Amino acid sequence: MLGCVGRHIAPFARGVGNLGAGREPTTVHQGAFRMKQTIRSRAFTAGAVLALTCTLGACAKSEDQTSGSSGNSAAAAQQVAGQNGGDCALKQYGAKKGDLKGATVGFSQSEKEANPFRIAETQSMKDEAAKQKVKLETTNANSQLPKQIADIKTLLAKNVDLLIVAPLNSSGLEPALNAAAKKGVPVVTVDRKLDSGFCQNWITFIGSNFEEQGHRAGKALIKATGGKGDVAILLGSSGNNVTTDRTKGFVDELKASAPKMKIVAQQTGDFARDKGQQVTEQLLQANPNISAIYAENDEMALGALVAIEDAGKKAGSDIKVVSVDGTRNAVEEVVNGRINAVIESNPRFGPLAFKVATDFLSGKTVKENVVIKDRQYDKSNAKSDVDSAY
């Protein structure tokens, strides 16, 4: 509801502070500083009236009230764009030939299911497990690396036949993954790629080309701005290849194609809506000439919309916004004209993860990287394709 309230009361009560502020973010732009929060009484009045009249369906959902359904299942299903890297086979990994009939599969989720990506990701595993008629054991590390290590070891103690892991970070899981390899349990990784250990303690990575996502976001923002202006980047969480690659692709695209666009600030919003709002407030205060924002996920972008309008500016026109994910809430904002483009990052890994694992267990060689296709939403297709969002 905060996003909805902030959007509708903004014309009457500019300057509303961050009502959902998280912990102090790590700053990499030295000019950024905390904006003093002010909450005007008329903002509360407008918010109270709005709360009585605004239905949930008409309002952007908060971080804990997010979408995450699978959308149009046929149109939304993951498709393989290509496969590359090394090869992995049963003998090399140390696993035995078999199948998933009557098997127990473990899924280690990395983060709290409080945003659409994680909700859809976990649900796709549950749906596919039910379809395959296998038992699925799930855990959630709640963004804590030690807990994810313990979670994986717990799944191994339950004698799972296959592990599907959404790593929190690109390194640090070795103690748990080595334990899996020692037992001959294949590990399929999804979403975030590990730095090392291919065919030693994991057999494949399934995910997007994150650097290409950054390039595509850069192209979309160049198109929206005409190739000029001051840009801020809302960075994802540190320690994983998603943030690193999405940043690199975007920065490289601007350098190559838009020399008149200047990146004036970069600061982490930890892939969270409340921090996206908080950081955007700070960056706009420190850099009032910002005319474009690249958010490395939709949740941060949705938070940024509130901050932009609280600052007395119009999202989508005064300040162009491009993000990555493809959540329904964000795609609807493309339809509304407040976000200029969204690059999809499809979280529905279940069917493809089970298929690759089945191929591996049957004796087929699998590739190191299975890269999925990602669509793009902009004003030309957002309205017609919104049902494919999650």
C-alpha positions as CSV (number, residue, x, y, z in Angstrom):
1,M,0.0,0.0,0.0
2,L,2.9,2.4,0.6
3,G,3.6,2.6,-3.1
4,C,-0.1,3.3,-3.9
5,V,-0.4,5.9,-1.1
6,G,2.8,7.6,-2.0
7,R,1.8,7.9,-5.6
8,H,-1.6,9.3,-5.0
9,I,-0.8,11.8,-2.2
10,A,2.3,13.0,-3.8
11,P,0.6,15.9,-5.6
12,F,-0.8,17.1,-2.3
13,A,2.1,16.3,0.0
14,R,5.5,16.4,-1.6
15,G,8.4,15.6,0.6
16,V,6.9,12.6,2.4
17,G,9.7,10.7,4.0
18,N,10.5,7.0,3.5
19,L,7.8,5.3,5.5
20,G,9.5,1.9,5.0
21,A,13.1,2.7,5.5
22,G,15.4,-0.2,6.0
23,R,18.9,-0.3,7.4
24,E,21.5,2.3,6.3
25,P,22.7,1.4,2.8
26,T,26.3,1.2,1.8
27,T,27.2,4.3,-0.2
28,V,29.5,4.3,-3.1
29,H,28.6,7.7,-4.3
30,Q,30.3,10.1,-2.0
31,G,27.9,13.0,-2.6
32,A,24.9,11.0,-1.4
33,F,23.6,11.7,2.1
34,R,20.6,10.9,4.1
35,M,17.6,13.1,3.4
36,K,15.8,14.3,6.5
37,Q,12.4,12.7,6.7
38,T,9.4,15.0,6.9
39,I,5.9,13.7,7.2
40,R,3.2,16.4,6.8
41,S,-0.1,16.1,8.6
42,R,-2.0,16.5,5.3
43,A,-0.1,13.5,3.9
44,F,-1.6,11.4,6.7
45,T,-5.0,12.7,6.1
46,A,-4.8,12.0,2.3
47,G,-3.4,8.6,3.1
48,A,-6.2,7.8,5.5
49,V,-8.9,8.7,3.0
50,L,-7.1,6.8,0.3
51,A,-6.8,3.7,2.4
52,L,-10.6,3.6,2.7
53,T,-11.2,4.1,-1.0
54,C,-8.3,2.4,-2.8
55,T,-8.7,-1.4,-3.4
56,L,-5.8,-3.7,-3.4
57,G,-6.2,-4.4,-7.0
58,A,-5.7,-0.7,-7.9
59,C,-2.6,-0.1,-5.8
60,A,1.0,-1.2,-6.2
61,K,1.7,-3.9,-3.7
62,S,4.3,-3.5,-0.9
63,E,7.3,-5.8,-0.7
64,D,5.4,-8.2,1.5
65,Q,2.2,-8.0,-0.7
66,T,3.6,-8.8,-4.0
67,S,2.5,-10.6,-7.1
68,G,4.4,-13.7,-8.1
69,S,1.9,-15.9,-10.0
70,S,3.2,-17.8,-13.0
71,G,1.1,-15.6,-15.3
72,N,0.2,-17.0,-18.7
73,S,1.9,-20.3,-18.3
74,A,2.3,-21.1,-22.0
75,A,3.7,-17.6,-22.9
76,A,5.7,-17.4,-19.7
77,A,7.6,-20.7,-19.8
78,Q,11.3,-20.5,-20.0
79,Q,12.9,-21.1,-23.3
80,V,16.5,-21.9,-24.0
81,A,18.5,-19.3,-25.9
82,G,21.7,-21.3,-26.0
83,Q,24.1,-23.5,-24.1
84,N,27.8,-23.0,-23.6
85,G,30.8,-23.8,-21.5
86,G,32.2,-27.2,-20.5
87,D,30.5,-30.6,-20.4
88,C,29.5,-32.6,-17.4
89,A,28.7,-36.3,-17.3
90,L,27.8,-38.9,-14.6
91,K,31.2,-40.5,-14.5
92,Q,33.1,-37.2,-14.3
93,Y,30.8,-35.9,-11.5
94,G,30.7,-39.3,-9.6
95,A,26.9,-39.8,-9.7
96,K,24.9,-42.9,-10.6
97,K,22.6,-43.4,-13.5
98,G,18.9,-43.2,-12.6
99,D,15.7,-41.2,-12.9
100,L,13.4,-39.1,-10.8
101,K,10.6,-41.6,-10.4
102,G,9.7,-41.8,-6.7
103,A,12.7,-39.5,-6.0
104,T,13.1,-36.8,-3.3
105,V,14.3,-33.5,-4.6
106,G,15.6,-30.7,-2.4
107,F,15.3,-27.0,-3.3
108,S,17.4,-24.5,-1.5
109,Q,16.0,-21.0,-1.8
110,S,18.3,-18.1,-1.0
111,E,16.1,-15.3,0.0
112,K,12.8,-14.6,1.7
113,E,9.8,-15.1,-0.6
114,A,8.8,-11.5,-0.1
115,N,9.2,-10.4,-3.7
116,P,7.6,-11.6,-7.0
117,F,10.8,-13.2,-8.3
118,R,11.4,-15.5,-5.4
119,I,7.7,-16.3,-5.0
120,A,7.4,-17.3,-8.7
121,E,10.7,-19.2,-8.6
122,T,9.7,-21.4,-5.6
123,Q,6.2,-21.9,-6.9
124,S,7.6,-23.2,-10.2
125,M,9.6,-25.8,-8.4
126,K,6.5,-26.9,-6.4
127,D,4.4,-27.0,-9.6
128,E,6.9,-29.1,-11.5
129,A,7.6,-31.5,-8.6
130,A,3.8,-32.1,-8.4
131,K,3.7,-32.7,-12.2
132,Q,6.6,-35.1,-12.0
133,K,5.1,-36.8,-8.9
134,V,8.3,-36.4,-6.9
135,K,8.6,-35.3,-3.3
136,L,10.0,-31.8,-2.9
137,E,11.8,-30.6,0.2
138,T,12.3,-26.9,0.4
139,T,14.3,-24.6,2.6
140,N,14.9,-20.8,2.7
141,A,18.1,-19.2,3.8
142,N,16.6,-15.7,4.3
143,S,19.6,-14.1,2.8
144,Q,22.0,-15.7,5.3
145,L,24.9,-17.6,3.7
146,P,25.6,-19.8,6.8
147,K,22.0,-20.8,6.9
148,Q,22.0,-21.8,3.2
149,I,25.0,-24.0,3.9
150,A,23.1,-25.6,6.8
151,D,20.0,-25.9,4.8
152,I,21.7,-27.8,2.0
153,K,23.3,-30.1,4.6
154,T,19.9,-30.7,6.1
155,L,18.5,-31.6,2.7
156,L,21.3,-34.1,2.2
157,A,20.6,-35.6,5.6
158,K,17.1,-36.3,4.3
159,N,18.6,-38.3,1.5
160,V,17.5,-36.2,-1.4
161,D,18.3,-37.6,-4.8
162,L,18.8,-34.2,-6.5
163,L,19.5,-30.7,-5.3
164,I,18.4,-27.5,-7.0
165,V,20.1,-24.5,-5.5
166,A,19.4,-20.8,-5.9
167,P,22.7,-19.5,-4.5
168,L,22.7,-16.4,-2.3
169,N,26.2,-15.5,-3.4
170,S,28.6,-16.6,-6.2
171,S,30.9,-18.2,-3.6
172,G,30.9,-19.5,-0.1
173,L,28.7,-22.6,-0.5
174,E,31.6,-25.0,-1.1
175,P,31.3,-26.9,2.3
176,A,27.7,-27.8,1.5
177,L,28.2,-28.5,-2.2
178,N,31.3,-30.6,-1.6
179,A,29.1,-32.7,0.8
180,A,26.6,-33.2,-2.0
181,A,29.3,-34.2,-4.5
182,K,30.7,-36.7,-1.9
183,K,27.4,-38.4,-1.7
184,G,27.0,-38.4,-5.5
185,V,24.0,-36.0,-5.4
186,P,23.7,-33.9,-8.6
187,V,23.4,-30.1,-7.9
188,V,21.6,-27.9,-10.4
189,T,22.2,-24.2,-9.8
190,V,19.7,-21.6,-10.9
191,D,19.5,-17.8,-11.2
192,R,23.0,-16.9,-9.8
193,K,26.1,-18.5,-11.0
194,L,28.9,-19.9,-8.8
195,D,32.4,-18.8,-9.4
196,S,33.9,-22.2,-9.4
197,G,33.3,-25.9,-9.0
198,F,31.7,-26.9,-12.3
199,C,31.3,-30.7,-12.6
200,Q,33.0,-31.0,-9.2
201,N,30.2,-29.9,-6.9
202,W,27.5,-28.7,-9.3
203,I,26.6,-29.9,-12.8
204,T,25.0,-27.0,-14.6
205,F,23.8,-23.4,-14.2
206,I,20.5,-22.3,-15.6
207,G,19.9,-18.6,-15.9
208,S,19.8,-15.4,-17.9
209,N,22.7,-13.6,-19.6
210,F,22.9,-10.9,-17.0
211,E,25.4,-8.8,-18.8
212,E,23.2,-8.8,-21.9
213,Q,20.3,-7.7,-19.7
214,G,22.4,-4.7,-18.7
215,H,23.2,-3.9,-22.3
216,R,19.5,-4.1,-23.2
217,A,18.5,-1.9,-20.3
218,G,21.2,0.6,-21.4
219,K,19.7,0.6,-25.0
220,A,16.2,1.2,-23.6
221,L,17.3,4.1,-21.4
222,I,19.2,5.6,-24.3
223,K,16.1,5.4,-26.4
224,A,13.9,6.9,-23.7
225,T,16.3,9.9,-23.0
226,G,17.5,10.6,-26.5
227,G,21.0,9.6,-25.4
228,K,21.7,12.4,-23.0
229,G,21.3,13.3,-19.3
230,D,22.5,12.4,-15.8
231,V,22.0,8.8,-14.8
232,A,21.7,7.1,-11.4
233,I,22.1,3.3,-10.9
234,L,20.3,1.4,-8.2
235,L,22.6,-1.5,-7.7
236,G,21.5,-5.0,-6.6
237,S,23.1,-6.8,-3.6
238,S,26.8,-7.3,-3.5
239,G,28.7,-10.6,-3.8
240,N,26.9,-12.1,-6.8
241,N,27.3,-12.2,-10.5
242,V,23.8,-10.8,-11.2
243,T,24.7,-7.3,-9.8
244,T,28.2,-7.4,-11.3
245,D,27.1,-8.4,-14.8
246,R,24.0,-6.2,-15.0
247,T,26.1,-3.2,-14.0
248,K,28.9,-4.0,-16.4
249,G,26.6,-4.5,-19.4
250,F,24.8,-1.2,-18.7
251,V,27.9,0.9,-18.2
252,D,29.6,-0.6,-21.3
253,E,26.5,0.2,-23.4
254,L,26.4,3.8,-22.3
255,K,30.1,4.2,-22.9
256,A,29.8,2.8,-26.4
257,S,26.5,4.3,-27.5
258,A,25.7,7.4,-25.5
259,P,28.7,9.5,-24.6
260,K,26.4,12.3,-23.6
261,M,24.9,10.2,-20.8
262,K,26.8,10.6,-17.5
263,I,26.5,8.2,-14.6
264,V,26.5,10.5,-11.6
265,A,25.7,8.1,-8.8
266,Q,25.7,4.4,-8.0
267,Q,24.3,3.0,-4.8
268,T,23.0,-0.3,-3.6
269,G,19.4,-0.8,-2.9
270,D,19.9,-4.6,-2.1
271,F,17.1,-5.6,-4.6
272,A,14.5,-4.3,-2.1
273,R,11.6,-1.9,-2.6
274,D,12.0,0.1,0.6
275,K,15.7,0.6,0.1
276,G,15.2,1.5,-3.5
277,Q,12.9,4.3,-2.4
278,Q,15.3,5.4,0.4
279,V,18.3,5.4,-1.9
280,T,16.5,7.3,-4.6
281,E,15.5,10.0,-2.1
282,Q,19.1,10.4,-1.2
283,L,20.4,10.4,-4.7
284,L,17.8,13.0,-5.9
285,Q,18.6,15.2,-3.0
286,A,22.4,15.0,-3.8
287,N,22.0,15.1,-7.6
288,P,18.8,17.2,-8.4
289,N,19.6,17.1,-12.2
290,I,19.2,13.3,-12.4
291,S,17.0,12.6,-15.4
292,A,17.3,8.8,-15.7
293,I,17.4,5.8,-13.3
294,Y,18.5,2.3,-14.0
295,A,17.2,-0.1,-11.4
296,E,18.8,-3.6,-11.4
297,N,15.5,-5.1,-10.4
298,D,11.8,-4.1,-10.4
299,E,11.3,-3.9,-6.7
300,M,13.9,-1.1,-6.4
301,A,12.3,0.6,-9.4
302,L,8.9,0.6,-7.8
303,G,10.4,2.1,-4.7
304,A,12.1,4.7,-6.9
305,L,8.8,5.8,-8.4
306,V,7.5,6.9,-5.0
307,A,10.7,8.8,-4.3
308,I,10.6,10.5,-7.7
309,E,7.1,11.8,-7.2
310,D,7.7,12.7,-3.6
311,A,10.5,15.0,-5.0
312,G,7.9,16.8,-7.2
313,K,8.9,15.1,-10.4
314,K,7.0,12.8,-12.8
315,A,8.3,9.3,-13.2
316,G,8.6,8.2,-16.8
317,S,8.9,11.7,-18.2
318,D,10.9,14.1,-15.9
319,I,12.9,11.1,-14.8
320,K,13.1,8.1,-17.1
321,V,13.1,4.7,-15.4
322,V,14.3,1.3,-16.8
323,S,14.5,-1.9,-14.7
324,V,15.1,-5.6,-14.9
325,D,12.8,-8.5,-13.8
326,G,9.4,-8.5,-15.5
327,T,7.1,-8.5,-12.5
328,R,3.5,-7.7,-13.1
329,N,3.6,-4.6,-10.9
330,A,6.4,-3.2,-12.9
331,V,4.9,-4.1,-16.3
332,E,1.7,-2.4,-15.3
333,E,3.7,0.7,-14.6
334,V,5.0,0.5,-18.1
335,V,1.4,0.5,-19.3
336,N,0.8,3.5,-17.0
337,G,3.8,5.3,-18.4
338,R,5.7,5.6,-15.2
339,I,8.4,3.0,-16.1
340,N,9.8,3.3,-19.6
341,A,11.0,-0.3,-20.1
342,V,11.4,-3.5,-18.2
343,I,13.9,-6.2,-19.2
344,E,12.6,-9.6,-18.2
345,S,14.5,-12.1,-16.0
346,N,12.3,-15.2,-16.0
347,P,12.2,-17.0,-12.6
348,R,10.2,-20.0,-13.6
349,F,13.1,-22.5,-13.4
350,G,11.2,-25.6,-12.4
351,P,10.5,-27.3,-15.7
352,L,13.9,-26.7,-17.2
353,A,15.8,-27.6,-14.0
354,F,13.9,-30.9,-13.8
355,K,14.5,-31.6,-17.5
356,V,18.3,-30.9,-17.3
357,A,18.5,-33.1,-14.2
358,T,16.6,-35.9,-15.9
359,D,18.9,-35.8,-18.9
360,F,21.9,-35.9,-16.7
361,L,20.7,-38.9,-14.7
362,S,19.8,-40.7,-17.9
363,G,23.5,-40.6,-18.9
364,K,23.4,-37.6,-21.2
365,T,26.1,-34.9,-21.0
366,V,24.9,-31.5,-19.9
367,K,26.5,-28.1,-20.6
368,E,27.9,-25.8,-18.0
369,N,25.6,-22.9,-18.9
370,V,22.0,-23.1,-20.0
371,V,21.0,-19.6,-21.0
372,I,17.4,-18.7,-21.1
373,K,15.6,-16.1,-23.3
374,D,14.2,-13.0,-21.8
375,R,11.6,-10.7,-23.3
376,Q,11.4,-6.9,-23.1
377,Y,8.4,-4.9,-22.1
378,D,7.9,-1.3,-23.3
379,K,5.0,0.9,-24.5
380,S,4.7,-1.1,-27.7
381,N,3.8,-4.4,-26.0
382,A,3.3,-4.0,-22.2
383,K,-0.5,-3.8,-22.4
384,S,-0.9,-6.8,-24.6
385,D,1.7,-8.9,-22.8
386,V,1.1,-8.0,-19.2
387,D,-0.4,-11.4,-18.5
388,S,2.9,-13.0,-19.2
389,A,4.5,-11.1,-16.3
390,Y,4.7,-12.7,-12.8
